[in-house]
Amino acid sequence: MENVSKLSLDELIALTDEMSALVRAGVPLEKGLALAAADLSRRSGKVAAELSERLAIGESLLHALAHSPETFPPVFCAVVEAGLRSGRLSVALEGLAKSSRRIAELRRLTRVAMLYPVFVAFLAFGLFVCGIAWFQPRVTHMYETMDLPAAPMNLQLVELGRTAPSWAPWIPVVAILALVLWWIWSKRATTSSPRWWSFTSSRRLLYYSQLAAFADLLALLIEHGAPLGEAVILAADAGGEKRLKKSAREFDRLVAAAATTNFTHQEGTAAVPQLSGFPPMVSWLLIGGTSQAALVKSLRSTSQAYHRRVQRLDDWLRLFLPISLMIAIGGTAVAIYALSLLGPWYQMLTHLGDSLR
């Protein structure tokens, strides 16, 4: 799979859905993926066919996926490993597809919501440049006709208009380039978001989705007898959240140091800050040495709670994201344009009124 370009998030979701359906139906992946390749897009179909070939010659699924890290993100491989270890690969893949689909829908919503405010911003910028290059010199001429000193704001905008040919063309070019790069990034097969590309609500939605996936997979792994330290690391890697990964490895070190998976509350008190990446209830149960049945039940309850938070945030974003982007981008651009146009005009009328008194 060296020659296969990186899949988009939508293509990876489609491939994940196919693999989940095949596993659930009990169809061998090497045969099912070869048949499914014809129904997928060109790139994902090629990936499915080559993955089928590797499985057919005896490679394990994990080894076949790891052979192409550019095609399958680390989170995908971690979810597959957790699913194989728990014996519930279809469930793990379904959870990954569900969370990935929510992220893809949020990115799609953001792209659509950006179109109108970006158009308004470009229009306002064009009118602003026309105003400082054409309108403001005429305001200065009116000052001279009335034998009045020009307002400072008018003089500054006139000077800005004189230099407009050197900077005005570059602003839309840079803005368009940034939008194109963002558009390309938003289609990538990744469940992480650089902080400077996202906003608070989307980061919270992603964070809660990762916590829900962590709790779901950890419950599956513990229920099927995986060692606690290894299960925590696998589930954290599948969740993909950095703080989870760090806390999982710290917890594994604590387990190894104590040579047991059962901590007393007194032993675990000093470790609480080191496990701050875990959901609070999960951290307390892991440190407190709760029984396996109680831990699995708590993990599933925690997962449901985070799924509800994700759903509420998703509903909120669908309603308010377009409005917020319109106010933030379009509103700001229009306000700057109106201020540059009406500010000098208001100052001129004020000077004229003062001269007539």
C-alpha positions as CSV (number, residue, x, y, z in Angstrom):
1,M,0.0,0.0,0.0
2,E,3.0,2.3,-0.4
3,N,1.6,3.9,-3.5
4,V,-1.9,4.6,-2.1
5,S,-2.4,8.2,-1.1
6,K,-3.8,9.0,2.2
7,L,-7.5,8.4,2.5
8,S,-9.9,11.2,3.3
9,L,-12.0,10.9,6.5
10,D,-15.1,10.0,4.5
11,E,-13.3,7.2,2.7
12,L,-11.9,5.8,5.9
13,I,-15.3,5.8,7.5
14,A,-16.7,3.9,4.5
15,L,-13.9,1.3,4.7
16,T,-14.5,1.0,8.5
17,D,-18.2,0.5,7.9
18,E,-17.5,-2.3,5.4
19,M,-15.0,-4.0,7.7
20,S,-17.4,-3.8,10.6
21,A,-20.2,-5.3,8.6
22,L,-18.0,-8.1,7.3
23,V,-16.8,-9.0,10.8
24,R,-20.3,-8.9,12.2
25,A,-21.6,-11.2,9.4
26,G,-18.8,-13.6,10.0
27,V,-17.3,-13.2,6.5
28,P,-13.5,-13.6,6.3
29,L,-12.0,-10.2,5.8
30,E,-9.6,-11.4,3.0
31,K,-12.6,-12.5,0.9
32,G,-15.1,-9.8,2.0
33,L,-12.7,-6.9,1.3
34,A,-11.9,-8.2,-2.1
35,L,-15.6,-8.2,-3.0
36,A,-16.3,-4.9,-1.3
37,A,-13.5,-3.1,-3.2
38,A,-15.7,-2.7,-6.2
39,D,-18.3,-0.8,-4.2
40,L,-15.9,1.6,-2.6
41,S,-14.3,4.7,-4.1
42,R,-11.2,4.4,-6.2
43,R,-8.7,5.0,-3.4
44,S,-10.5,3.2,-0.6
45,G,-11.3,0.3,-3.0
46,K,-7.6,0.0,-3.8
47,V,-6.8,0.0,-0.1
48,A,-9.4,-2.7,0.5
49,A,-8.0,-4.8,-2.3
50,E,-4.4,-4.6,-1.2
51,L,-5.5,-5.2,2.5
52,S,-7.3,-8.3,1.3
53,E,-4.2,-9.5,-0.6
54,R,-2.0,-9.1,2.6
55,L,-4.6,-11.0,4.7
56,A,-4.8,-13.8,2.1
57,I,-1.1,-14.5,2.2
58,G,-1.3,-15.0,6.0
59,E,-0.5,-11.6,7.5
60,S,-2.4,-10.6,10.6
61,L,-4.8,-7.7,10.4
62,L,-2.7,-5.6,12.7
63,H,0.5,-6.2,10.7
64,A,-1.3,-5.4,7.4
65,L,-2.6,-2.1,8.9
66,A,0.7,-1.2,10.4
67,H,2.4,-1.7,7.1
68,S,0.7,1.5,5.8
69,P,0.8,4.1,8.6
70,E,0.0,6.9,6.1
71,T,-3.3,5.2,5.1
72,F,-4.4,4.0,8.5
73,P,-4.0,6.6,11.4
74,P,-2.6,5.3,14.7
75,V,-6.0,5.6,16.4
76,F,-7.5,3.2,13.8
77,C,-4.8,0.6,14.5
78,A,-5.3,1.0,18.2
79,V,-9.0,0.5,17.9
80,V,-8.5,-2.6,15.8
81,E,-6.0,-4.0,18.3
82,A,-8.4,-3.3,21.2
83,G,-11.2,-5.0,19.3
84,L,-9.1,-8.0,18.5
85,R,-8.0,-8.3,22.2
86,S,-11.5,-8.1,23.4
87,G,-13.0,-10.4,20.8
88,R,-15.4,-7.6,19.7
89,L,-13.8,-6.2,16.6
90,S,-17.1,-5.3,15.0
91,V,-18.2,-3.3,18.1
92,A,-14.9,-1.5,18.2
93,L,-15.0,-0.6,14.5
94,E,-18.7,0.6,14.8
95,G,-17.7,2.9,17.7
96,L,-14.8,4.3,15.6
97,A,-17.0,4.8,12.6
98,K,-19.7,6.6,14.7
99,S,-17.3,9.0,16.3
100,S,-15.4,9.6,13.0
101,R,-18.7,10.3,11.3
102,R,-19.7,12.9,13.9
103,I,-16.4,14.6,13.3
104,A,-16.8,14.5,9.6
105,E,-20.3,16.0,9.8
106,L,-19.0,18.8,12.1
107,R,-16.2,19.6,9.6
108,R,-18.7,19.6,6.7
109,L,-21.1,21.9,8.7
110,T,-18.2,24.2,9.4
111,R,-17.2,24.3,5.7
112,V,-20.7,25.1,4.6
113,A,-21.2,27.7,7.4
114,M,-18.0,29.5,6.3
115,L,-19.1,30.2,2.7
116,Y,-21.4,33.1,3.3
117,P,-19.4,35.0,5.9
118,V,-16.2,34.6,3.9
119,F,-18.0,36.0,0.8
120,V,-19.2,39.0,2.9
121,A,-15.7,39.5,4.3
122,F,-14.2,39.5,0.8
123,L,-16.9,41.9,-0.4
124,A,-16.3,44.2,2.5
125,F,-12.6,44.2,2.0
126,G,-13.0,45.1,-1.7
127,L,-15.3,48.0,-0.8
128,F,-12.8,49.1,1.9
129,V,-10.0,49.2,-0.6
130,C,-12.2,51.1,-3.1
131,G,-13.2,53.5,-0.3
132,I,-9.6,54.4,0.8
133,A,-8.4,54.7,-2.8
134,W,-11.4,56.7,-4.3
135,F,-13.7,58.0,-1.6
136,Q,-11.3,59.3,1.0
137,P,-9.3,61.6,-1.4
138,R,-12.6,63.2,-2.3
139,V,-13.3,63.8,1.3
140,T,-9.9,65.5,1.6
141,H,-10.7,67.6,-1.4
142,M,-14.0,68.7,0.3
143,Y,-11.9,69.8,3.4
144,E,-9.7,71.9,1.1
145,T,-12.7,73.4,-0.7
146,M,-14.2,74.5,2.7
147,D,-10.7,75.7,3.8
148,L,-10.8,73.3,6.8
149,P,-8.0,71.1,8.2
150,A,-8.5,67.5,7.2
151,A,-9.4,65.0,10.0
152,P,-6.5,62.8,11.2
153,M,-8.5,59.6,10.4
154,N,-9.1,60.9,6.8
155,L,-5.4,61.6,6.3
156,Q,-4.4,58.2,7.6
157,L,-6.9,56.4,5.3
158,V,-5.7,58.5,2.3
159,E,-2.1,57.5,3.0
160,L,-3.2,53.9,3.4
161,G,-5.0,54.2,0.0
162,R,-1.8,55.5,-1.7
163,T,0.0,52.3,-0.6
164,A,-2.9,50.0,-1.3
165,P,-1.4,48.6,-4.6
166,S,1.5,47.1,-2.6
167,W,-0.5,45.3,0.1
168,A,-4.1,45.0,-1.0
169,P,-3.7,42.2,-3.6
170,W,-1.8,40.0,-1.1
171,I,-4.5,39.9,1.6
172,P,-7.1,38.0,-0.4
173,V,-4.3,35.8,-1.9
174,V,-3.1,34.8,1.6
175,A,-6.7,34.4,2.8
176,I,-7.7,32.2,-0.1
177,L,-4.5,30.1,0.4
178,A,-5.3,29.7,4.1
179,L,-8.9,28.6,3.3
180,V,-7.7,26.1,0.7
181,L,-5.2,24.6,3.2
182,W,-7.9,24.4,5.8
183,W,-10.4,22.9,3.4
184,I,-7.8,20.2,2.5
185,W,-7.0,19.5,6.1
186,S,-10.7,19.2,7.0
187,K,-11.0,16.2,4.7
188,R,-8.0,14.4,6.2
189,A,-8.5,11.0,7.9
190,T,-7.7,12.2,11.4
191,T,-9.7,12.6,14.6
192,S,-7.4,15.3,16.0
193,S,-7.7,19.1,15.5
194,P,-4.8,21.5,15.8
195,R,-5.8,24.1,18.4
196,W,-5.3,27.0,16.0
197,W,-7.6,25.4,13.4
198,S,-10.5,24.7,15.8
199,F,-12.6,26.4,18.4
200,T,-13.7,25.7,21.9
201,S,-17.0,23.9,21.3
202,S,-15.5,21.7,18.6
203,R,-12.6,20.8,20.8
204,R,-15.0,19.9,23.6
205,L,-17.0,17.7,21.3
206,L,-13.9,15.9,20.2
207,Y,-12.6,15.5,23.7
208,Y,-15.9,14.1,25.0
209,S,-16.0,11.7,22.0
210,Q,-12.5,10.5,22.8
211,L,-13.5,9.9,26.5
212,A,-16.6,8.0,25.5
213,A,-14.5,5.8,23.1
214,F,-12.0,5.2,25.9
215,A,-14.6,4.1,28.4
216,D,-16.3,1.9,25.8
217,L,-13.2,0.1,24.8
218,L,-11.8,-0.2,28.3
219,A,-15.0,-1.9,29.4
220,L,-14.8,-4.3,26.5
221,L,-11.2,-5.2,27.2
222,I,-11.6,-5.6,31.0
223,E,-14.8,-7.7,30.5
224,H,-12.8,-10.1,28.2
225,G,-10.0,-10.6,30.7
226,A,-7.3,-8.2,29.4
227,P,-4.7,-7.2,32.0
228,L,-5.7,-3.9,33.5
229,G,-2.5,-2.0,32.7
230,E,-2.4,-3.1,29.1
231,A,-6.2,-2.5,28.7
232,V,-5.9,1.0,29.9
233,I,-3.1,1.8,27.4
234,L,-4.9,0.2,24.5
235,A,-8.1,2.0,25.2
236,A,-6.3,5.3,25.7
237,D,-4.4,4.9,22.4
238,A,-7.7,4.1,20.6
239,G,-9.3,7.2,22.1
240,G,-6.5,9.3,20.7
241,E,-6.5,12.0,23.4
242,K,-3.0,13.0,24.6
243,R,-3.8,13.4,28.3
244,L,-5.4,10.0,28.3
245,K,-2.3,8.4,26.7
246,K,0.0,10.0,29.3
247,S,-2.2,9.0,32.2
248,A,-2.6,5.5,30.9
249,R,1.1,4.9,30.8
250,E,1.5,6.4,34.2
251,F,-1.2,4.1,35.6
252,D,0.6,1.1,33.9
253,R,3.8,2.1,35.7
254,L,2.0,2.3,39.0
255,V,0.5,-1.1,38.4
256,A,3.9,-2.6,37.6
257,A,5.5,-0.9,40.6
258,A,2.9,-2.3,43.0
259,A,2.8,-5.7,41.3
260,T,-1.0,-5.7,41.6
261,T,-4.0,-4.3,39.9
262,N,-5.8,-3.5,43.2
263,F,-4.8,-0.2,44.9
264,T,-6.2,0.9,48.2
265,H,-7.5,4.4,48.5
266,Q,-4.6,5.4,50.7
267,E,-2.0,4.0,48.2
268,G,-3.8,5.8,45.3
269,T,-4.2,9.2,46.9
270,A,-0.8,10.4,45.8
271,A,-1.4,9.1,42.3
272,V,-4.6,11.1,41.7
273,P,-2.9,14.1,40.1
274,Q,-1.0,11.8,37.8
275,L,-4.2,10.3,36.5
276,S,-5.9,13.7,35.8
277,G,-6.3,12.8,32.1
278,F,-8.9,10.1,33.0
279,P,-12.6,10.9,33.6
280,P,-12.9,11.6,37.4
281,M,-15.1,8.5,38.2
282,V,-12.9,6.2,36.1
283,S,-9.7,7.5,37.8
284,W,-11.2,7.0,41.3
285,L,-12.4,3.4,40.5
286,L,-9.0,2.4,38.9
287,I,-7.1,3.8,41.9
288,G,-9.5,2.5,44.4
289,G,-9.2,-1.2,43.3
290,T,-12.9,-1.7,42.4
291,S,-14.1,-5.2,41.4
292,Q,-14.1,-6.0,37.7
293,A,-17.9,-6.1,37.4
294,A,-18.3,-2.8,39.1
295,L,-15.6,-1.2,37.0
296,V,-17.1,-2.4,33.7
297,K,-20.6,-1.1,34.8
298,S,-19.1,2.2,35.8
299,L,-17.2,2.5,32.5
300,R,-20.3,1.9,30.5
301,S,-22.3,4.4,32.6
302,T,-19.4,7.0,32.1
303,S,-19.5,6.3,28.3
304,Q,-23.2,6.9,28.1
305,A,-22.8,10.2,30.0
306,Y,-20.2,11.4,27.6
307,H,-22.2,10.3,24.6
308,R,-25.1,12.4,25.9
309,R,-22.7,15.4,26.3
310,V,-21.5,14.9,22.7
311,Q,-25.1,14.8,21.4
312,R,-26.0,18.0,23.2
313,L,-22.9,19.8,21.9
314,D,-23.6,18.5,18.4
315,D,-27.1,19.9,18.5
316,W,-25.8,23.2,19.8
317,L,-23.2,23.5,17.1
318,R,-25.6,22.7,14.3
319,L,-27.9,25.5,15.5
320,F,-25.4,28.2,16.5
321,L,-22.2,27.6,14.5
322,P,-23.5,29.2,11.3
323,I,-24.8,32.2,13.3
324,S,-21.6,32.6,15.2
325,L,-19.4,32.4,12.1
326,M,-21.6,35.0,10.4
327,I,-21.3,37.4,13.3
328,A,-17.6,36.8,13.9
329,I,-16.4,37.0,10.3
330,G,-19.0,38.9,8.3
331,G,-20.0,41.2,11.2
332,T,-16.4,42.1,11.9
333,A,-15.6,42.8,8.2
334,V,-18.7,44.9,7.8
335,A,-18.0,46.9,11.0
336,I,-14.5,47.7,9.9
337,Y,-15.7,48.8,6.5
338,A,-18.5,51.0,7.9
339,L,-16.1,52.6,10.4
340,S,-13.6,53.5,7.7
341,L,-16.4,54.9,5.5
342,L,-18.5,56.7,8.0
343,G,-15.9,57.8,10.5
344,P,-14.2,60.4,8.3
345,W,-17.6,61.6,7.0
346,Y,-18.8,62.1,10.6
347,Q,-15.6,64.0,11.5
348,M,-16.0,66.2,8.4
349,L,-19.6,67.1,9.4
350,T,-18.5,67.8,12.9
351,H,-15.7,70.1,11.7
352,L,-18.2,71.9,9.4
353,G,-20.7,72.4,12.2
354,D,-18.0,73.8,14.5
355,S,-16.9,76.2,11.8
356,L,-20.4,77.6,11.3
357,R,-21.0,78.3,15.0
